[in-house]
């Protein structure tokens, strides 16, 4: 390989690594894959390709997602528990601040963390012969059997 060609390849490799680092940084900051790709100047498909083709990038990406999720959760806790100061204006300009709390964020946090606040949906349908419920059958089924049970159930097959 000529020196010029090798130099071009090294420059491309550095740019590739830089763009991957930009994607990972944006994901760590809590951005979506689409936004992280924009930040790095690449497409969404490029990021998915890196994840598929590069196990090291995939590992680092998964770590960045965990860190980004933690940041988002920390910010939600801050807004729900500590609140956000909003300016209050009067005739003479700003006359003070009021701290606003997010009850909705607090609700989501509680549902995600505390069992007694989690939404529960339990659909237990017994088979006509009084046998196992659909849920019981699905839990013990292979993926192929589960898919067939689902198809039978939605088609109205009474033998499910």
Secondary structure, DSSP 8 states (H G I E B T S, - for coil): --HHHHHHHHHHHHHHHHHHHHHHHHHHTT--HHHHHHHHT--HHHHHHHHHH-HHHHHHHHHHHHHHHHHHHHHHHIIIII-EEEEEEETTEEEEEEEE--HHHHHHHHHHH-GGGS-------B-TTS--BHHHHHHHS-HHHHHHHHHHHHHT-TT-
